């Protein structure tokens, strides 16, 4: 199926969420992408299926399927479903995104209510609230959190994978997690990511030669849609599959993944440059704040391609030994080893290790 790109049809579904949105979000165009769109003009229902992505300014929604229900020309409500469905937004005056995830997200346009259902979580920076059902009434500025009867509560801290399962008597109860202001010193870097060998030892595995499929592949810092997004690999990009796990593939790619590095450790401000420091951290954003995830390191003398400059930071195309995660469904195994090697070499920039 051809990927469908529609502008404007989804605008109203985002309006209930812009109470906390940046002013600039309201003036941005809306982009909806899906593998398939079904419109029933009789019932007023529109269904977007397959890798559904909605973007408007700082707002992003990712889901397997989104249904829109209209009464006449007025949008009544919408339902997003995924494993999980993800909502991300940068509120006014805040330095960190609000990220909400659940199996189902319901958007009530009439009553201005957002409901996260099943394995629901809302978090911002180091604070998180979880439950089986979270109802946010924005018109009244009120939130209700309910737990399930058997589902263990999972508590998280942004950027970490630790989890706590409560005893049976506490299972399913919602929990609000508020990290103290001094939990992390402001001048201290976040802990290394799961890509770093400092945090865990990886078992040996056999790599697989593959290509990105016709739909392209979004890249992430971790094995989840809620981790830092790193861009999109175009169709036909050769990748080295390091391992697959729960529908995800950890890969290397010769180029195409933009990351950030502290500027003084790269010799050039544009084009090909040389890393001048040892073990310099590569980050998802140009910052050392909590939202900036460490996703790897660059070695002294390594050649990198500088894409852009932002204050003291430089955006580079990541070295080909950087490990990133993509949905496993977006790749196809290569059947021609020599062709794959040739494609890898031709795509890699001069000096980029591969």
N, C-alpha and C positions, 0 to 999 in steps of 0.2 A: 504494500500500500504506500501511496505517496504521502509524505509528511505534509500536513496542512498547517499553514500559518495564517492566522486571522487577526486583524486589528479591530479594536473597538467593540466587538460583540460581548466581551467579558467585563467591560468597564464597571457596570453596576454591581457586580459581585464583589468588587473590591471596596466600594464606598463604605460599607459597614466597618471596615477595618481602618479607615484613614483618620479616625479620631486621634490616634496616637502616631500617625504617620508624619514624615517630613512634609512640609509645605510643598516642596518640589515634587513629591510623588503625585500630587493631585493634578499637576500640569504635564505629566509624562504620558506618552502613548503607551498602550497596553499591547503586549505581544503574547499570543496564545499559540502553543505548538502542541500537536497531538498526531498520533499515527492515523486516527480515524475520527470523523465527526458525523454524528447522526442528528438530524433535525426533524422533529415532528411538529409541524405548524398547527395541527389540529389540537393537540394536547398542550402545546406551548413548552415542550421539553426538548432540550438540546443536550446531547451526550458527547463528551470528548473522551476517547479511549486511547490507551497506550502511550506511556511515557509523556504524560501531560505536564506541560510547564507553562506557568503564567508569570509574566514579569511586568511590573510597573514601578519605575523608580527604584526605591530600596525594597519594594515588596517582591517576594517570590513565593510561589506555591508549586510544589511538586506532588504529583499523584499518579496512580495508575488509571484512574477514571474520575471525571468531574461531570456532574449532571446539573443543568440549569433549568429551573422551573419558572415559567412566565405566566402571568395572568394578563392577557391582552398584551400591551407593550411594556408592562411593568414587571421587572424581575421580582419574584416572590421569595425564593430561597435557592440555595445551591448545596450540593453534597459532594465532597471530595473523598475518595477512598484510595488507600494505598497501604503499603507494608514497609514503613508507615507512610501516611500522607504528611507532608511537611509544609509549614508556614513560617516564613522568615520576614522580618521587617525591622527597620531602624526607626525608633520613635524620635520625636522632636527633642532636641537638646540632650540626647544620650550618645554615649560613645560605643555602645554595644547593641547588637541586634537582639530582638526578642525572637526566640525560636520555639514554635509549638509543633508537636508531633502527636499523632494518634492514628489508629486504623481508619477512623472516619472523622472528617471535619465538616460540620454543618454551619452554613452561613445564612442567618435569617435577616434578610434585607428590610423587611417590614418593621420588625421589633428591635433591630440593631443588636443582635446577639450572635456570638460565635460559640459553638459547642464542640469540644474535643471529646471523642468517644472511643473507649477501649485503648488501654495502655497509653493514657494521655499524659503529656508532659509539657510544661511551659518553663522556659529558662531564659535568663538574661545575665550575661557575664557569669559570675560564680553562684548565683542564686537560682534555685529551681523549685518548682512545685509539681507534684505528681499525684495521680489518682486514676481510677478507672473512667471517670467522667469529669470534665472541667467545663463549666458554663460561665462565660464572660458576658455579662450584660453591660454593654458600653454606654447605653443611654442612662443607666442608673449608677454607672461606675461601681459595679458589684460583681464579685466572683464567688461561685459555689463549686466546691470540690468534693466529689464522692468517691469512696473506694469500693472495690469489688468484695465478694464474699470469700474468695479463695486465692486471688492473685497476690503474690508477695509484693510488697512495696520495694521499689528500686530507687535508691538515692544516688545522685551523681554530682560531680563537680566538673564544670566545663573543661574539656580538654583531657579528661582522665577517664579510665575505663573501670574504676573501682565500683563495686556494687555491694549493697548490704541487703540480705534477705532476713526479714523479721521472723520471730517465732510465729507459730500457727495462730495464736491468740491475737496477734497484731496484723496478720496478713490482710492485705487489701486496703488498709487504712491510708488515706492521703497524708503526705508529709510535706511540709514546707521546709526547704533547706536554705538557710541564710548564712553565708560565709562571713566571718568577721573581717573588718577593713584591713586588719594587719595580718591576715592569713598569708599574704604574700607581699614581701617588701616591694615597693614600687620600682626599685632599680634592679630587681632580680629577674632574670629571664624565666619564662615558663619552663616546666620540665620537658625533657626530650620527648619527641613523639614516638609512636609505636614503630616508626621506621628505624629508629636509632638502636644500635646494638647495645647501648648502655642500659636499656630498660628490659630487654628480653633476648634470649638466645633463640635463633631460628634453626629448625631442623633442616638437613640437606634435602634438596628437591631437584628434579629434572626440569629445566626450562622448556617452554614450548614456543615455537615460532608461530605467530598469528598476525592477522590484520584487523583493523577496525572495520566494522560492517558499514552498510550503506547509510545508516542513520547517524553515524558519528558516535562519539562516546564522551560523556562528561567525566572529568577527572576530579577526584577528591583526595584530601589528605589522609583520610581514614576509611574504614570499611562501613560507611554509613552516609546517607544523604544529608545528615545533620552536621557532618564535619565540614571543614573549610573547602569550598569549591575552588578548583585551580584552573578552570578553563575547559575547553572542549577539543578533543582530537578529531580531525576531519576523517571522512571515510577513506579507506585505503591506506591509512598510516600503519606501517609495520610496528608491531609491539613484541616484546619478549615477555611471555607470561611466566611469572615466577611461581605463583600458586593460585589456586581458586578455593574459595571458602564461602559457603552460604549465599551463593548467587553473585559473589564478587570475585574479581580477578585483580591480583597485584601484579603490576607490569612495569617494565622499563620502556622508554620510547626515545628515538634518536633526537627528537625536538618537538616543540609544540606545547610544552607545559611552562607557563610563565610563573616565576617565583621571585621573591625579593631578597636582596642581600645588602648589608650595610655598605654604603657607597665607597668609603675610603679603602675597602678591601678589593676593589676592582680598578684596574689601571685606566680603563677607557670610559668615556661618558656616552659613547655610541659605537655600534658595530662590535667587532671582535675585541675582547679585553682579556686580561690575565688576572686571576685571583692572586692577591699578594699576601694573604693571611693563611694560617694553618687551621683547619677545622672550623671554618667560618660557617655559621648557621644560615640555612636557607629558610625563608619564612613565607607564610601565605599572604601576609599584608605588610606594608611598609611601616612596621611598628614593633615594639617589644611588649606591647600591652597584652592583656588576657585574650583578646580576639585574634592575636597573631600566633598561629601555630608553627612550631618548628617542624619542618618536614624532611630535613636532611642537612648535609654539610658539603661544603666545597673545599677542595684541597689546594694548597699553595702551588702555583704554577699552572693550575687548570685553566684551559681556555673556555670562555663563555661568551655568549652573544648578548650585548646590552640592548634592550628593547626601549626602555624609557627611564626617566629620572624623576623622582619625587622627593623634594627636599634633600635630606642626607641619604636617601635610599636609591638603589638602582634595581630596576626590574630586568631580569635576565631570562633567557630560555634555559631551563634546567638542564644540567648534564644528563647524559643518557643513563647513568647509573642510579639516578633518583628513582625511588619506588613510589608509585602512586596507585590508587585504587580506581577501578572502573567497573560498571555493571558487566558481569560475565556474558550476558546475553548480547552485548554489543560487539563481540569479537568473533572471528572465524579462524579456525586453524589453517595454517598454510599447508598446501600440498606440494609446494616446490621450494625446497630448501635453498637452492642456489639463487632463485629469483628473489626470495625473501632477503637473503644476504645483500644482494645487489641493491634492492630497494632501501634497505637500512643504510647502507653506505652512501647512497646518492642523496638521501634526505638529511643525513647528519651534516652539520656545518663543520668547516675546517677546525680541527683542534678539539672538537667535542668528543669525549671518550665514548667509544661504543664497541 
